[in-house]
Amino acid sequence: MANKDTIQKTITVAVTLCVVCSVIVSTAAVVLRPAQKANKEADIKTNILRAADMYEPGKSIDEQFEKVQAKLVDLSSGKFSDAVDVTTYDQFKASKDPAMSEDLPTEVDIASLSRLEKYAKVYVVQGNAGVERIILPIRGYGLWSTLKGFIALESDLNTVIGLGYYEHKETPGLGGEVDNPKWKALWPGKKVYDAQGNVELGVLKGAVDTSAPGAEYKVDGLSGATLTSNGVDYMIKFWLGENGFASFLDNLKKGEA
């Protein structure tokens, strides 16, 4: 009786199985892509709402987000722009595109970005008296990863409402404590700029002495996570400084954005 378990048949079965599995995985990826995109957009909207202290659990994210308007800012002029479609603009992808970004000199690249996009996507909440809140995208390198998140400011464009990250790969229990509600609760009420317009907001190594002068500008560092704490400090100083949103916020205060 001939042996049916030939090498050729084994290879054929293996190849057929691989092809079938590949088709299934590829089909699943295509079918699930719209849902994955929707989930990612909902997560970013949730993080924006949380940073702005506008999130209400149990309520539709899209309904809550109706008060928030996405706008494009030209970082070089510090003014609003319609150069690209804000609804489809991906700021992080733009930072990788030589046509949409510029190299950052080492001496100013304190957040380890390498390149800076020409346009930023900010989020504005308008009220009867003008801008009530503004949510700014921030990012920078920590210990293991680029942390991406948002910082929200009150109508004075100087008082922090909240800060949060929607993407990072920092060490759980150490740098990953940027997600800890107790640490995030230290940010509301902190001030960004001093009387001369310098960025004073930052993260200390250790705990803030609340009775010391300048305590309103400082946040406790993350215990055991010096490099992540430094990363947060550097990205705050970069994005709220002259190479980031400082000129835009100044124009906005003067009604010239």
C-alpha positions in Angstrom: 0.0 0.0 0.0 1.4 3.3 -1.1 2.3 5.9 1.6 -0.1 8.9 1.2 1.9 11.1 3.5 4.4 12.3 0.9 6.6 15.4 1.4 4.8 17.0 -1.6 1.4 16.5 0.0 2.6 17.8 3.3 4.0 20.9 1.7 0.7 21.4 -0.3 -1.4 21.2 2.8 0.9 23.6 4.7 0.9 26.1 1.8 -2.9 25.8 1.4 -3.4 26.4 5.2 -1.1 29.4 5.1 -3.0 30.9 2.2 -6.4 30.4 3.8 -5.2 31.9 7.1 -3.6 34.8 5.3 -6.9 35.5 3.5 -8.9 35.3 6.7 -6.5 37.7 8.6 -6.4 40.1 5.6 -10.2 40.1 5.3 -10.6 40.6 9.1 -8.1 43.6 8.9 -10.0 45.2 6.1 -13.4 44.6 7.7 -12.3 45.8 11.1 -10.4 48.9 9.9 -13.4 51.3 10.0 -14.3 50.2 13.5 -10.7 50.5 14.7 -10.5 54.0 13.2 -13.8 55.0 14.8 -12.6 53.7 18.2 -9.3 55.6 17.9 -11.1 58.8 17.1 -13.5 58.3 20.0 -10.5 57.7 22.3 -8.8 60.9 21.3 -12.0 62.8 21.7 -12.5 61.3 25.2 -8.9 62.4 26.1 -9.6 65.9 24.8 -12.8 66.1 26.9 -11.0 64.7 30.0 -8.1 67.2 29.7 -10.7 70.1 29.4 -12.7 68.7 32.3 -15.7 68.3 30.1 -16.1 64.5 30.1 -19.4 63.1 31.4 -19.4 59.3 31.7 -22.4 57.6 30.1 -23.1 60.4 27.7 -22.4 60.2 24.0 -18.9 61.3 23.2 -19.9 62.9 19.9 -22.7 64.8 21.7 -20.2 66.1 24.3 -17.8 67.0 21.6 -20.2 69.3 19.8 -19.0 72.2 21.9 -15.4 71.6 20.8 -14.2 73.0 17.5 -11.0 71.7 15.8 -8.9 74.5 14.2 -5.6 74.6 12.4 -2.8 76.8 13.6 0.2 77.9 11.6 3.0 77.6 14.1 5.3 80.0 12.3 2.8 82.9 12.3 0.9 81.9 15.4 -2.4 82.4 13.6 -5.3 80.2 12.5 -5.0 78.8 9.0 -7.1 77.0 6.4 -4.0 75.8 4.4 -5.1 72.1 4.8 -8.3 70.4 5.7 -8.4 70.3 9.5 -10.9 67.3 9.5 -8.4 65.0 7.8 -5.2 66.5 9.0 -2.9 64.2 11.0 -0.4 66.3 12.9 1.9 63.4 13.8 2.1 62.1 10.2 2.8 65.7 9.0 5.8 65.8 11.3 7.3 62.9 9.3 6.6 64.5 5.9 9.5 66.8 4.7 7.0 68.9 2.7 4.9 69.5 5.9 7.6 69.9 8.5 11.1 71.2 9.2 14.1 69.9 10.9 14.6 71.1 14.5 18.0 72.3 15.5 19.5 70.2 18.3 19.7 73.2 20.7 16.0 73.9 20.6 14.7 70.3 20.3 14.4 69.8 24.0 11.4 67.4 23.6 13.4 65.2 21.1 11.0 65.6 18.2 13.6 65.8 15.4 11.1 67.5 13.1 8.3 70.1 13.7 5.2 70.2 11.6 4.2 73.5 10.1 0.6 73.3 11.3 -0.9 72.2 14.6 -4.5 71.0 15.3 -5.9 72.7 18.3 -9.3 72.4 19.9 -11.4 75.5 21.0 -14.4 75.8 23.2 -16.2 79.1 22.6 -18.5 80.9 25.0 -20.4 84.2 25.0 -17.3 86.1 26.0 -15.0 84.4 23.5 -12.7 81.5 24.1 -13.6 79.6 27.2 -11.1 76.8 26.9 -8.4 75.7 24.5 -6.9 72.3 24.3 -3.4 72.0 22.8 -1.7 68.8 21.5 1.7 68.0 23.1 4.2 65.3 22.6 7.8 64.5 23.5 10.1 61.6 24.3 10.1 60.0 27.8 12.2 57.0 28.8 11.0 54.4 26.2 8.5 56.2 24.0 7.0 59.4 22.5 4.2 60.5 24.8 1.3 62.0 23.0 -1.4 64.0 24.8 -3.2 67.2 25.4 -3.0 70.2 27.8 -6.1 72.4 28.3 -6.0 76.0 29.4 -8.7 78.3 30.8 -9.9 81.5 29.1 -6.9 83.4 30.5 -4.7 81.1 28.4 -2.4 80.7 31.4 -4.2 78.5 33.9 -4.1 74.8 33.4 -7.5 72.9 33.4 -5.9 69.5 32.9 -3.3 67.3 31.2 -3.5 63.8 29.9 -1.9 61.3 27.5 -3.6 59.0 25.0 -0.5 57.2 23.8 2.8 56.1 25.4 4.9 53.0 26.2 6.3 54.1 29.5 7.0 51.5 32.3 3.8 50.6 34.2 4.1 51.7 37.9 6.9 54.2 37.0 6.7 56.4 34.0 3.3 54.9 33.3 2.1 56.8 36.3 1.4 59.7 33.9 -2.0 58.0 33.6 -2.5 58.0 37.4 -5.6 60.1 38.3 -3.8 61.3 41.5 -0.9 62.7 39.5 -3.1 64.2 36.8 -5.1 65.9 39.6 -2.0 67.9 40.5 -2.2 69.9 37.2 -5.5 71.9 37.4 -5.0 75.4 38.6 -1.2 75.5 37.8 0.1 78.6 35.9 2.1 78.4 32.7 3.7 81.8 32.2 5.3 84.3 34.6 4.8 88.1 34.4 7.4 88.3 31.7 5.8 85.7 29.5 8.4 83.0 30.2 7.2 79.3 30.5 7.6 78.5 34.2 5.2 75.5 34.3 7.2 72.3 34.8 7.8 69.0 36.7 10.1 68.9 39.7 12.3 66.0 40.9 10.4 65.1 44.1 7.5 66.9 45.7 6.5 70.5 45.4 6.8 72.6 48.5 3.4 74.4 48.3 4.5 77.1 50.6 7.6 78.0 48.5 7.5 80.9 46.0 6.6 79.7 42.5 4.8 76.6 43.7 1.9 77.6 41.4 4.1 76.7 38.5 5.4 73.3 39.6 4.1 69.7 39.7 5.5 66.8 41.6 7.8 64.5 39.7 6.9 60.8 39.1 8.6 58.7 41.8 11.3 56.4 40.3 10.7 57.8 36.8 13.1 60.7 36.4 13.5 60.5 32.6 9.8 60.4 32.1 9.3 63.3 34.4 12.0 65.2 32.5 10.3 64.3 29.2 7.0 65.8 30.4 8.8 68.9 31.7 10.7 69.4 28.4 7.6 68.9 26.2 5.6 71.4 28.3 8.4 74.0 27.9 8.7 73.3 24.2 5.1 73.3 23.2 4.1 76.3 25.3 7.3 78.1 24.4 8.4 80.3 21.5 8.8 77.3 19.1 5.4 75.9 20.0 2.2 77.8 20.9 3.5 80.9 22.7 3.0 83.3 19.8 -0.4 81.7 19.0 -1.6 82.1 22.5 -0.3 85.7 22.6 -2.2 86.5 19.3 -5.3 84.9 20.7 -5.2 87.1 23.8 -4.9 90.2 21.7 -7.7 89.0 19.3 -5.2 88.7 16.4 -5.2 85.0 15.8 
